[in-house]
Amino acid sequence: MTTLSDHREQRPTTAPSTAEPRIDVAVLEQALLGRWADIRREARTFLADPRLHRVEGQTMAEHRETVLEQLRILATEGDVLRAFPKALGGADDHGGSLARFEEVITADPSLQIKAGVQWGLFASAILHLGTAEHHERFLPGAMSVEVPGAFAMTETGHGSDVASIGTTATYDDAAEEFVIHTPFRAAWKDYLGNAALHGTAAVVFAQVITRGVNHGVHALYVPLRDPETGEFLPGIGGEDDGLKGGLNGIDNGRLHFDQVRVPRTNLLDRYGSVAPDGTYTSPIASPGRRFFTMLGTLVQGRVSLNGAAVNASKLALIVAVTYANERRQFAGGAVNDEVLLLDYAEHQRRLLPRLAQTYAAAFAHEQLLKSFDAVFSGASDTDEDRQDLETIAAALKSTSTWHALDTLQTAREACGGAGFLTENRLVSLRADMDVYVTFEGDNTVLLQLVAKRLLGDYAKEFKDVDAGGVARYVAERAASAALHRTPLLRVVQTLADGGDVRRSAGQLRETETQRELLTDRVETMVAEVAQLLRPATKAPREKAAEIFNTHQHALIECARAHADLLLWEAFTAGLDKITDPGTRQVLTWLRDLHGLSVIEQNLAWYLINGRLSAGRARTVTSYIDRLLTRLRPHAQDLVDAFGYAPAHVRAEVATGAEAGRQDEARTYYRRQRASGDAPIPEKSATRS
């Protein structure tokens, strides 16, 4: 497969000198592709097919039909069933399945999400929440797309709070049927892919009620439409969500149910069964634990969105960096040449830190994907493993989707008017990525879950410690914080630097210094919030909720700090995969840029808490500037190593076209000057 790096001779770039380290692009690309490199390459080759690409300018109706046809192409040619058991036609390859699926965003995010609805949600819910009997009855149609399906969990009135959904499934023991009902308007199922037009069945989440007892949220398989006519079945109604801010190739819609009956055996009952007489049983006694176990089986959505968001950031940076290495603007030191955009320090500031975070996110996603594969393959599937997976997925999905939006917007601005043209994809990708920050879990809510886990781990440290031990620990932390805040420590730090900026910068680029600064921020923030929330443990419920709400922002900031540390640690671990000296040196600079950029963004915290002196804080920014200068010659290699071909990027300004225009203009003016026909500038004419 031809990649962008194969066309690099078309691009003017500031090349590194012979004394500078050089990147081995092939080595770096292999490291970024990770464990499932072959599967990713196969997917990219397949996705270069124009049949799968978004057609810009289509109406919503046309886009929806195009995506449905593309989905059927994926079903027959795209090797999309890897996550399913071999006995059902799959490959029992959970990590490889997501690695392949994440690449679909290069063709069209609408196709990626449509595929995610069909196989990652609808079919996977049947697989993970159902039994062998359900697999035999329902999975063949779901896997082949003979039965396009919806995942009916979210309601108009309840999105992230799934436990409080209003739809009910009341068991009628006389008929041995569940009666699915929508009791009020806010309980309509909403924002569901495949619900507006194409879906002929759905996995519906509802409160299961039998013998007058509500056993909480469970999933049922419910036919929706006559597959021949496309008409809703009796008792089922719905609406089209209509035109959205993005992802308009997906037919999102609403569903409601009026006393709709389905057989008792349509309850996907791996975790909770109802006998013919209405007796409810479950292998998990705790209703709360049962609920989170059921939802935990669907964590793959967050994992895949994280990977897709990282890929979207890669595409944006390929476009922006390539353009910046070709586009010239404003006269510089040379009389006859304008300056490349990427030679401007502020342009480097806009793009290179985001490139550094994208690398960190790519390495972090590879680790997350390995954890996901280990849990779902059964290789490492304890309760703690699943909790770790859910926590890390929540942290990374939040940061990567926000980062993708920020990167796409910055790339759009960095490309000026060209970035606003649909032909260069940035505006379309930005619109499609917008909703990634709120589906599969609103990012802010997910970070709250991460913070609760951090607090839970903090509490476990003291479960066997008496009150005196906790008090001593708190006192020690308070003393440590007080020391950090005193002028004494700042004086010691300044004396250690000796006024030598190079010595200070040298310490900042040390791996352990960065790790200590990032880790200390997390640990201190968690400890402080834990102490602030201690009164809630003995307060009445209403008062406890008030205390929690008061400190909610601090909780979210803890989770953000934790995510920052996860990304930095993943990048640092990724360096160990690189043995080529030049590549490793450049990546180390890029890792340092990422770590110090995080510290720079949070300098207020480090200064307020005395972790950095004012002098050392200034050094953070000055060293970042030095890193940008060092990295600038390698920027093109760093984006080329993402390994995408022109057929994946599909942006006119990333094809060498801008370089051609610049060369044409320079040739024109050069010939004009050589001919002696060039007009004289007014200032020169006045002086003469």
C-alpha positions as CSV (number, residue, x, y, z in Angstrom):
1,M,0.0,0.0,0.0
2,T,1.3,3.4,-0.9
3,T,1.6,5.8,2.0
4,L,2.0,9.5,2.3
5,S,5.7,9.1,3.1
6,D,6.1,7.6,-0.4
7,H,5.3,11.1,-1.8
8,R,7.6,13.1,0.4
9,E,9.9,14.2,-2.3
10,Q,7.1,16.5,-3.5
11,R,7.2,18.5,-0.3
12,P,9.7,21.2,0.7
13,T,10.7,20.7,4.3
14,T,13.4,21.9,6.6
15,A,15.5,18.7,6.8
16,P,17.6,17.8,9.9
17,S,21.3,18.4,9.6
18,T,23.6,15.4,9.4
19,A,24.5,15.9,13.0
20,E,20.9,15.7,14.1
21,P,19.1,12.4,14.9
22,R,16.9,11.0,12.1
23,I,13.6,9.1,12.4
24,D,13.3,5.7,10.8
25,V,9.8,6.1,9.6
26,A,9.2,2.4,9.0
27,V,10.4,1.4,12.4
28,L,8.2,4.1,14.1
29,E,5.2,3.1,12.0
30,Q,5.5,-0.5,13.1
31,A,5.7,0.6,16.7
32,L,2.6,2.7,16.4
33,L,0.6,-0.1,14.7
34,G,1.3,-2.3,17.7
35,R,0.4,-5.8,18.4
36,W,-2.3,-5.9,15.7
37,A,-0.2,-4.3,13.0
38,D,-1.1,-6.9,10.3
39,I,-4.8,-6.5,10.9
40,R,-4.6,-2.7,10.8
41,R,-2.7,-2.9,7.6
42,E,-5.2,-5.3,6.0
43,A,-8.0,-3.0,7.2
44,R,-6.3,0.1,5.7
45,T,-5.8,-1.7,2.3
46,F,-9.5,-2.7,2.3
47,L,-10.6,0.8,3.4
48,A,-8.8,2.5,0.5
49,D,-11.6,1.2,-1.7
50,P,-13.6,4.2,-3.0
51,R,-16.8,2.3,-2.6
52,L,-16.5,2.8,1.2
53,H,-15.7,6.5,1.2
54,R,-17.9,9.3,2.2
55,V,-19.4,11.2,-0.7
56,E,-19.4,14.8,0.3
57,G,-22.5,16.9,-0.6
58,Q,-25.1,14.1,-0.4
59,T,-28.5,14.8,1.1
60,M,-29.2,13.1,4.4
61,A,-31.4,10.5,2.7
62,E,-28.7,9.7,0.1
63,H,-26.0,9.5,2.8
64,R,-28.1,7.1,4.9
65,E,-28.7,4.7,1.9
66,T,-25.0,4.9,0.9
67,V,-23.9,4.0,4.4
68,L,-26.4,1.1,4.6
69,E,-25.0,-0.3,1.3
70,Q,-21.5,0.2,2.6
71,L,-22.4,-1.7,5.8
72,R,-23.5,-4.7,3.7
73,I,-20.1,-4.5,1.9
74,L,-18.4,-4.7,5.2
75,A,-20.5,-7.7,6.2
76,T,-19.6,-9.6,3.1
77,E,-16.0,-8.4,2.5
78,G,-14.7,-6.6,5.5
79,D,-13.8,-9.3,8.0
80,V,-16.0,-7.6,10.6
81,L,-16.9,-10.6,12.7
82,R,-13.5,-11.3,14.4
83,A,-14.9,-10.7,17.9
84,F,-17.5,-13.4,17.6
85,P,-16.8,-17.1,18.5
86,K,-15.3,-19.3,15.9
87,A,-18.3,-21.6,16.2
88,L,-20.5,-18.7,15.0
89,G,-18.2,-17.7,12.1
90,G,-15.9,-15.3,14.0
91,A,-12.3,-15.6,15.1
92,D,-12.4,-15.2,18.9
93,D,-10.2,-12.2,18.4
94,H,-11.5,-9.3,20.5
95,G,-8.5,-7.0,20.3
96,G,-8.0,-7.5,16.6
97,S,-11.7,-6.9,15.9
98,L,-11.5,-3.4,17.6
99,A,-8.2,-2.6,15.9
100,R,-9.8,-3.2,12.6
101,F,-13.0,-1.4,13.4
102,E,-11.2,1.8,14.6
103,E,-9.7,2.2,11.1
104,V,-13.2,2.5,9.5
105,I,-13.2,6.2,10.6
106,T,-10.8,6.9,7.7
107,A,-13.6,5.9,5.2
108,D,-16.5,7.7,6.9
109,P,-17.3,8.2,10.6
110,S,-20.9,7.5,9.8
111,L,-20.0,4.1,8.5
112,Q,-17.8,3.4,11.6
113,I,-20.7,4.2,14.0
114,K,-23.3,2.4,11.9
115,A,-21.0,-0.7,12.0
116,G,-20.6,-0.1,15.8
117,V,-24.3,-0.1,16.3
118,Q,-24.8,-3.3,14.3
119,W,-21.9,-5.4,15.6
120,G,-20.5,-3.6,18.6
121,L,-23.8,-2.9,20.3
122,F,-26.8,-4.9,18.9
123,A,-25.0,-8.1,18.1
124,S,-22.6,-7.9,21.0
125,A,-25.4,-7.4,23.4
126,I,-27.0,-10.6,22.2
127,L,-23.6,-12.3,22.5
128,H,-22.6,-11.1,25.9
129,L,-26.0,-10.8,27.6
130,G,-27.7,-13.8,26.0
131,T,-27.1,-17.5,26.2
132,A,-26.3,-20.2,23.6
133,E,-30.0,-20.5,22.7
134,H,-30.1,-16.7,22.0
135,H,-27.0,-16.9,20.0
136,E,-28.5,-19.6,17.8
137,R,-31.7,-17.8,17.3
138,F,-30.7,-14.2,16.9
139,L,-27.0,-13.8,16.1
140,P,-26.9,-15.1,12.5
141,G,-29.3,-12.3,11.3
142,A,-27.5,-9.7,13.4
143,M,-24.0,-10.7,12.1
144,S,-25.0,-10.9,8.4
145,V,-27.1,-7.6,8.6
146,E,-30.1,-9.6,7.4
147,V,-31.6,-8.1,10.5
148,P,-30.4,-4.5,11.0
149,G,-30.6,-3.8,14.7
150,A,-30.9,-1.0,17.2
151,F,-29.5,-0.8,20.7
152,A,-32.3,0.7,22.6
153,M,-30.8,1.8,25.9
154,T,-30.8,5.6,26.0
155,E,-34.1,7.4,26.7
156,T,-35.0,11.0,26.1
157,G,-35.2,11.5,29.9
158,H,-32.2,9.4,30.9
159,G,-28.9,9.1,29.1
160,S,-25.9,8.4,31.3
161,D,-28.2,7.4,34.2
162,V,-29.2,4.0,32.7
163,A,-30.4,2.6,36.1
164,S,-33.2,5.1,36.1
165,I,-34.7,4.5,32.7
166,G,-38.5,4.4,32.6
167,T,-39.4,1.6,30.1
168,T,-40.8,-1.4,31.8
169,A,-40.9,-5.1,30.9
170,T,-43.6,-6.6,33.1
171,Y,-43.9,-10.4,33.1
172,D,-47.3,-12.0,32.5
173,D,-47.0,-15.6,33.8
174,A,-50.3,-16.7,32.4
175,A,-49.1,-16.0,28.8
176,E,-45.4,-16.5,29.6
177,E,-44.7,-13.2,27.9
178,F,-43.1,-9.9,28.8
179,V,-45.1,-6.7,28.2
180,I,-42.8,-3.9,27.0
181,H,-44.3,-0.5,27.8
182,T,-43.3,3.2,27.6
183,P,-45.2,4.8,30.5
184,F,-44.5,8.5,29.6
185,R,-42.9,10.6,26.9
186,A,-39.5,11.0,28.6
187,A,-39.2,7.2,28.5
188,W,-39.1,7.0,24.7
189,K,-35.9,5.4,23.5
190,D,-33.9,8.1,21.7
191,Y,-30.8,8.8,19.5
192,L,-30.8,5.2,18.4
193,G,-28.9,4.3,15.3
194,N,-31.0,2.2,12.9
195,A,-34.2,3.2,14.7
196,A,-35.5,5.8,12.2
197,L,-35.5,3.6,9.1
198,H,-33.4,0.5,8.8
199,G,-33.8,-1.4,12.1
200,T,-36.1,-4.5,12.0
201,A,-35.2,-5.5,15.6
202,A,-33.7,-4.1,18.8
203,V,-32.1,-5.0,22.0
204,V,-34.4,-3.1,24.4
205,F,-33.3,-2.2,27.9
206,A,-36.1,-2.1,30.4
207,Q,-37.0,-2.4,34.1
208,V,-37.9,-6.1,34.5
209,I,-40.9,-6.5,36.8
210,T,-42.2,-9.9,37.9
211,R,-44.5,-10.8,40.8
212,G,-44.6,-7.1,41.6
213,V,-40.9,-6.8,42.2
214,N,-38.6,-4.6,40.0
215,H,-35.4,-6.5,39.4
216,G,-33.7,-3.6,37.6
217,V,-32.5,-3.0,34.1
218,H,-32.3,-6.0,31.8
219,A,-32.2,-6.5,28.0
220,L,-34.8,-8.1,25.7
221,Y,-34.8,-8.9,22.0
222,V,-37.7,-7.1,20.4
223,P,-38.8,-7.3,16.7
224,L,-39.5,-3.7,15.5
225,R,-40.6,-3.8,11.8
226,D,-42.0,-6.0,9.1
227,P,-38.8,-6.7,7.1
228,E,-40.8,-6.8,3.9
229,T,-42.7,-3.5,4.3
230,G,-40.6,-1.6,6.7
231,E,-43.7,-0.8,8.8
232,F,-43.6,-0.8,12.6
233,L,-45.2,-3.9,14.2
234,P,-48.4,-3.4,16.3
235,G,-47.8,-1.4,19.5
236,I,-44.5,0.0,18.3
237,G,-44.0,3.6,17.1
238,G,-41.2,6.1,16.6
239,E,-39.8,9.2,15.0
240,D,-36.8,10.2,13.0
241,D,-34.3,12.3,14.9
242,G,-33.8,14.2,11.6
243,L,-30.8,16.3,10.6
244,K,-28.0,16.3,13.2
245,G,-24.8,18.3,13.6
246,G,-22.8,15.4,12.1
247,L,-23.0,11.6,11.4
248,N,-25.9,12.1,9.1
249,G,-25.3,8.8,7.4
250,I,-26.8,7.1,10.4
251,D,-30.6,7.0,10.7
252,N,-30.9,7.9,14.4
253,G,-34.5,7.8,15.7
254,R,-36.8,7.3,18.7
255,L,-38.9,4.3,19.7
256,H,-41.8,3.8,22.0
257,F,-43.8,0.8,23.0
258,D,-47.5,0.4,23.9
259,Q,-48.0,-3.0,25.7
260,V,-45.8,-4.8,23.2
261,R,-45.6,-8.6,24.0
262,V,-42.5,-10.7,23.5
263,P,-41.9,-14.3,24.6
264,R,-40.3,-15.0,27.9
265,T,-37.4,-16.6,26.1
266,N,-36.6,-13.2,24.5
267,L,-35.1,-12.0,27.8
268,L,-31.3,-12.0,27.3
269,D,-30.9,-13.8,30.6
270,R,-27.2,-14.6,31.1
271,Y,-27.3,-12.6,34.3
272,G,-30.9,-12.8,35.3
273,S,-33.6,-15.3,34.4
274,V,-37.4,-15.5,34.8
275,A,-38.9,-19.0,35.1
276,P,-42.3,-19.7,33.5
277,D,-44.0,-19.1,36.8
278,G,-42.4,-15.7,37.2
279,T,-39.6,-16.7,39.6
280,Y,-36.6,-14.5,39.2
281,T,-33.0,-15.9,39.7
282,S,-29.6,-14.5,39.1
283,P,-26.0,-15.8,39.5
284,I,-25.2,-12.3,41.0
285,A,-27.1,-11.7,44.2
286,S,-26.4,-7.9,44.5
287,P,-28.7,-5.9,42.1
288,G,-26.1,-3.1,41.9
289,R,-23.3,-5.5,41.1
290,R,-25.5,-7.3,38.6
291,F,-26.3,-4.0,36.8
292,F,-22.7,-2.9,36.5
293,T,-21.7,-6.4,35.4
294,M,-24.2,-6.3,32.5
295,L,-23.1,-2.8,31.4
296,G,-19.5,-3.7,31.8
297,T,-19.7,-6.3,29.1
298,L,-20.4,-3.4,26.7
299,V,-17.2,-1.5,27.5
300,Q,-15.9,-2.2,24.0
301,G,-17.8,0.9,22.8
302,R,-15.7,3.2,24.8
303,V,-12.5,1.4,23.9
304,S,-13.3,1.6,20.2
305,L,-14.3,5.3,20.4
306,N,-11.0,6.0,22.1
307,G,-9.1,4.4,19.2
308,A,-11.2,6.1,16.5
309,A,-10.7,9.5,18.1
310,V,-7.0,9.0,18.1
311,N,-7.1,8.1,14.4
312,A,-9.1,11.2,13.7
313,S,-6.4,13.3,15.4
314,K,-3.8,11.6,13.3
315,L,-5.7,12.5,10.1
316,A,-6.0,16.1,11.2
317,L,-2.3,16.4,12.0
318,I,-1.3,14.8,8.7
319,V,-3.3,17.5,6.9
320,A,-2.1,20.4,9.0
321,V,1.6,19.5,9.2
322,T,1.8,18.6,5.5
323,Y,0.2,21.9,4.5
324,A,2.4,23.8,6.9
325,N,5.4,22.2,5.3
326,E,4.3,23.4,1.9
327,R,2.5,26.7,2.4
328,R,4.6,29.9,2.5
329,Q,3.4,33.2,3.8
330,F,5.1,36.5,4.4
331,A,8.7,37.5,3.6
332,G,11.4,36.3,5.9
333,G,15.1,36.6,6.0
334,A,15.5,35.5,2.4
335,V,14.8,38.3,-0.1
336,N,13.0,36.1,-2.7
337,D,11.3,33.4,-0.5
338,E,8.4,33.6,1.8
339,V,8.5,31.6,5.0
340,L,7.0,28.1,5.5
341,L,4.2,28.1,8.0
342,L,5.8,25.5,10.1
343,D,9.0,27.6,10.5
344,Y,7.0,30.1,12.5
345,A,7.4,29.5,16.2
346,E,3.7,30.0,17.0
347,H,2.6,27.6,14.3
348,Q,4.9,25.0,15.9
349,R,3.2,25.9,19.2
350,R,-0.2,25.2,17.7
351,L,0.6,21.8,16.2
352,L,3.5,20.1,17.8
353,P,2.2,19.8,21.4
354,R,-1.0,18.3,19.9
355,L,1.1,15.9,17.9
356,A,2.9,14.9,21.1
357,Q,-0.4,14.2,22.9
358,T,-1.6,12.2,19.9
359,Y,1.4,10.0,20.2
360,A,0.8,9.6,23.9
361,A,-2.9,8.7,23.2
362,A,-1.8,6.2,20.5
363,F,0.5,4.4,22.9
364,A,-2.1,4.5,25.7
365,H,-4.8,3.1,23.4
366,E,-2.5,0.2,22.5
367,Q,-2.2,-0.7,26.2
368,L,-6.0,-0.3,26.6
369,L,-6.7,-2.6,23.7
370,K,-4.4,-5.2,25.1
371,S,-6.2,-5.0,28.5
372,F,-9.6,-5.3,26.7
373,D,-8.4,-8.3,24.8
374,A,-7.1,-10.0,27.9
375,V,-10.4,-9.5,29.7
376,F,-12.7,-10.6,26.9
377,S,-10.5,-13.5,25.8
378,G,-10.5,-14.8,29.4
379,A,-6.7,-14.6,29.7
380,S,-7.0,-12.1,32.5
381,D,-10.6,-11.7,33.6
382,T,-11.0,-11.0,37.3
383,D,-13.3,-8.5,38.9
384,E,-10.3,-6.2,39.4
385,D,-9.2,-6.6,35.8
386,R,-12.7,-5.6,34.6
387,Q,-12.8,-2.6,37.0
388,D,-9.4,-1.5,35.8
389,L,-10.5,-1.8,32.1
390,E,-13.7,0.2,32.7
391,T,-11.8,2.9,34.6
392,I,-9.0,3.3,32.1
393,A,-11.5,3.2,29.2
394,A,-13.5,6.0,30.8
395,A,-10.4,8.1,31.4
396,L,-9.0,7.6,27.9
397,K,-12.2,7.9,26.0
398,S,-12.9,11.3,27.6
399,T,-9.4,12.7,26.9
400,S,-9.0,11.4,23.4
401,T,-12.4,12.6,22.1
402,W,-11.9,16.1,23.6
403,H,-8.4,16.1,22.2
404,A,-9.7,15.1,18.7
405,L,-12.1,18.0,18.7
406,D,-9.4,20.4,19.8
407,T,-6.9,19.0,17.3
408,L,-9.4,19.1,14.4
409,Q,-10.3,22.7,15.2
410,T,-6.7,23.8,15.5
411,A,-5.8,22.0,12.3
412,R,-8.7,23.7,10.5
413,E,-7.5,27.1,11.7
414,A,-3.9,26.3,10.9
415,C,-4.9,25.6,7.3
416,G,-6.7,28.9,7.0
417,G,-9.4,29.1,4.3
418,A,-8.2,25.8,2.8
419,G,-9.1,24.1,6.1
420,F,-12.7,25.3,5.8
421,L,-13.2,23.7,2.4
422,T,-15.1,20.4,2.6
423,E,-12.6,18.8,0.1
424,N,-10.0,18.9,2.9
425,R,-12.2,17.0,5.3
426,L,-11.4,18.8,8.5
427,V,-14.8,20.5,8.9
428,S,-16.7,17.3,8.2
429,L,-14.5,15.2,10.6
430,R,-15.0,17.9,13.2
431,A,-18.7,17.8,12.8
432,D,-18.9,14.0,13.0
433,M,-16.6,13.8,16.0
434,D,-18.6,16.3,18.0
435,V,-21.0,13.7,19.4
436,Y,-18.2,11.3,20.4
437,V,-17.7,13.3,23.6
438,T,-21.3,12.5,24.8
439,F,-22.2,9.1,23.5
440,E,-21.1,5.8,25.1
441,G,-21.0,8.0,28.2
442,D,-20.8,11.7,28.6
443,N,-17.2,12.6,29.1
444,T,-17.8,14.6,32.3
445,V,-19.8,11.8,33.8
446,L,-17.1,9.3,32.8
447,L,-14.5,11.4,34.6
448,Q,-16.6,11.4,37.7
449,L,-16.6,7.6,37.6
450,V,-12.8,7.7,37.3
451,A,-12.6,10.0,40.3
452,K,-14.8,7.7,42.4
453,R,-12.5,4.8,41.6
454,L,-9.5,6.9,42.6
455,L,-11.2,7.7,45.9
456,G,-12.1,4.0,46.3
457,D,-8.5,3.0,45.9
458,Y,-7.4,5.7,48.3
459,A,-9.9,4.4,50.9
460,K,-8.6,0.9,50.6
461,E,-5.2,2.0,51.7
462,F,-6.8,2.8,55.1
463,K,-9.4,0.1,55.5
464,D,-7.3,-1.6,58.2
465,V,-5.9,1.6,59.7
466,D,-7.3,3.1,62.9
467,A,-8.4,6.7,63.1
468,G,-5.0,7.6,64.6
469,G,-3.2,6.2,61.7
470,V,-5.3,8.1,59.2
471,A,-4.8,11.3,61.2
472,R,-1.1,10.8,61.2
473,Y,-1.1,10.3,57.4
474,V,-3.2,13.4,56.9
475,A,-0.9,15.4,59.2
476,E,2.1,14.2,57.2
477,R,0.6,15.3,54.0
478,A,-0.4,18.6,55.5
479,A,3.1,19.1,56.7
480,S,4.5,18.1,53.3
481,A,2.1,20.6,51.6
482,A,3.0,23.3,54.0
483,L,6.7,22.7,53.3
484,H,6.1,22.9,49.6
485,R,4.3,26.2,50.1
486,T,7.0,27.8,52.2
487,P,9.6,30.2,50.8
488,L,12.2,27.9,52.3
489,L,11.7,25.2,49.7
490,R,11.6,27.7,46.9
491,V,14.9,29.1,48.1
492,V,16.4,25.6,48.2
493,Q,15.2,24.9,44.7
494,T,16.6,28.2,43.4
495,L,19.9,27.5,45.1
496,A,20.1,24.1,43.6
497,D,19.5,25.6,40.1
498,G,22.3,28.1,40.9
499,G,20.7,30.5,38.5
500,D,21.7,28.1,35.7
501,V,18.8,27.8,33.3
502,R,20.4,24.8,31.6
503,R,20.7,22.9,34.9
504,S,17.0,23.6,35.6
505,A,16.0,22.5,32.1
506,G,18.2,19.4,32.5
507,Q,16.3,18.4,35.5
508,L,12.9,19.0,33.8
509,R,13.8,16.7,31.0
510,E,14.7,13.8,33.3
511,T,12.1,11.1,33.2
512,E,11.8,10.8,37.0
513,T,11.4,14.5,37.4
514,Q,8.4,14.6,35.0
515,R,7.0,11.4,36.6
516,E,7.3,12.9,40.1
517,L,5.6,16.1,39.1
518,L,2.7,14.4,37.4
519,T,2.2,11.7,40.0
520,D,2.4,14.2,42.9
521,R,-0.3,16.2,41.4
522,V,-2.7,13.2,41.2
523,E,-1.9,11.9,44.7
524,T,-2.2,15.3,46.3
525,M,-5.5,16.2,44.6
526,V,-7.0,12.8,45.5
527,A,-5.9,13.1,49.1
528,E,-7.3,16.6,49.4
529,V,-10.7,15.7,47.9
530,A,-10.9,12.5,50.1
531,Q,-10.5,14.7,53.2
532,L,-13.1,17.2,51.9
533,L,-15.6,14.3,51.4
534,R,-14.9,12.5,54.7
535,P,-17.9,14.2,56.4
536,A,-20.2,12.7,53.8
537,T,-19.5,9.2,55.0
538,K,-21.4,9.8,58.2
539,A,-23.9,12.4,57.0
540,P,-27.6,11.8,56.1
541,R,-28.1,11.0,52.5
542,E,-29.3,14.5,51.5
543,K,-26.4,16.2,53.3
544,A,-23.9,13.7,51.8
545,A,-25.2,14.5,48.3
546,E,-24.8,18.2,49.0
547,I,-21.2,17.7,50.1
548,F,-20.4,15.6,47.1
549,N,-22.0,18.1,44.7
550,T,-20.0,21.0,46.3
551,H,-16.7,19.2,45.5
552,Q,-17.7,17.8,42.1
553,H,-15.4,20.0,40.2
554,A,-12.5,19.0,42.3
555,L,-13.4,15.3,41.6
556,I,-13.4,15.9,37.9
557,E,-10.0,17.7,38.1
558,C,-8.6,14.6,39.9
559,A,-9.7,12.4,37.1
560,R,-8.2,14.8,34.5
561,A,-4.9,14.7,36.3
562,H,-5.0,10.9,36.5
563,A,-5.7,10.8,32.7
564,D,-2.7,13.0,32.1
565,L,-0.5,10.6,34.1
566,L,-1.9,7.6,32.2
567,L,-1.0,9.2,28.8
568,W,2.5,10.2,29.9
569,E,3.3,6.8,31.4
570,A,2.0,5.1,28.2
571,F,4.3,7.3,26.1
572,T,7.2,6.6,28.3
573,A,6.5,2.8,28.1
574,G,6.2,3.2,24.3
575,L,9.8,4.5,24.1
576,D,11.0,1.1,25.3
577,K,9.7,-0.4,22.0
578,I,12.0,1.8,20.0
579,T,15.6,0.5,19.5
580,D,16.7,2.8,16.6
581,P,18.8,5.5,18.3
582,G,17.7,8.4,16.2
583,T,14.1,7.6,16.4
584,R,14.3,7.0,20.1
585,Q,15.9,10.4,20.6
586,V,13.3,12.3,18.6
587,L,10.5,10.4,20.4
588,T,12.1,11.3,23.8
589,W,11.9,14.9,22.9
590,L,8.3,14.5,21.8
591,R,7.5,12.7,25.1
592,D,9.2,15.5,27.0
593,L,7.1,18.0,25.0
594,H,4.0,16.2,26.0
595,G,4.9,16.0,29.7
596,L,6.1,19.6,30.0
597,S,3.1,20.9,28.1
598,V,0.8,19.2,30.7
599,I,2.8,20.8,33.5
600,E,2.7,24.2,31.7
601,Q,-1.0,24.0,31.4
602,N,-1.3,23.4,35.1
603,L,1.5,25.8,36.3
604,A,-1.0,27.6,38.6
605,W,-1.5,24.4,40.6
606,Y,2.3,23.7,40.8
607,L,3.0,27.3,41.9
608,I,0.1,27.5,44.4
609,N,1.1,24.2,45.9
610,G,4.8,25.1,46.0
611,R,5.9,22.2,43.7
612,L,7.7,24.6,41.4
613,S,9.4,27.9,42.1
614,A,8.6,30.9,39.8
615,G,12.1,30.5,38.3
616,R,11.6,26.8,37.5
617,A,8.1,27.5,36.2
618,R,9.6,30.0,33.7
619,T,12.1,27.3,32.7
620,V,9.2,24.9,31.7
621,T,8.1,27.3,29.0
622,S,11.6,28.1,27.8
623,Y,12.4,24.5,27.5
624,I,9.2,23.8,25.6
625,D,10.3,26.4,23.1
626,R,13.7,24.6,22.7
627,L,11.9,21.3,22.2
628,L,9.7,22.8,19.5
629,T,12.8,24.0,17.6
630,R,14.4,20.6,17.9
631,L,11.3,18.8,16.7
632,R,10.4,21.0,13.9
633,P,12.7,19.3,11.3
634,H,11.1,15.9,12.2
635,A,7.4,17.0,12.1
636,Q,6.8,15.5,8.7
637,D,8.4,12.2,9.6
638,L,6.3,12.0,12.7
639,V,3.0,12.3,10.8
640,D,4.2,10.1,8.0
641,A,4.8,7.4,10.6
642,F,1.0,7.2,11.2
643,G,1.1,5.1,8.0
644,Y,-2.0,6.5,6.2
645,A,-2.1,6.6,2.4
646,P,-3.6,9.5,0.3
647,A,-6.7,7.3,-0.1
648,H,-7.3,7.5,3.6
649,V,-6.5,11.2,4.1
650,R,-8.3,12.4,1.0
651,A,-7.4,16.1,1.6
652,E,-6.4,18.1,-1.4
653,V,-3.9,20.2,0.6
654,A,-2.1,17.1,1.8
655,T,-1.3,15.8,-1.7
656,G,1.5,18.1,-2.7
657,A,-0.8,20.4,-4.6
658,E,0.1,23.4,-2.4
659,A,3.8,22.7,-3.0
660,G,3.1,22.8,-6.7
661,R,1.4,26.1,-6.4
662,Q,4.2,27.6,-4.4
663,D,6.8,26.3,-6.9
664,E,4.9,27.8,-9.7
665,A,4.7,31.2,-8.0
666,R,8.4,31.2,-7.1
667,T,9.4,30.3,-10.7
668,Y,7.2,33.1,-12.1
669,Y,8.8,35.7,-9.9
670,R,12.3,34.4,-10.4
671,R,11.9,34.5,-14.2
672,Q,10.4,38.0,-14.0
673,R,13.4,39.3,-12.0
674,A,15.8,37.6,-14.4
675,S,14.1,39.2,-17.4
676,G,14.5,42.7,-16.0
677,D,10.7,43.2,-16.4
678,A,9.9,43.1,-12.7
679,P,8.3,46.4,-11.6
680,I,10.3,48.5,-9.1
681,P,8.8,48.7,-5.5
682,E,7.6,52.2,-4.7
683,K,10.1,52.7,-1.8
684,S,13.0,51.8,-4.2
685,A,11.7,54.2,-6.8
686,T,11.4,57.0,-4.3
687,R,15.0,56.5,-3.0
688,S,16.4,56.5,-6.5
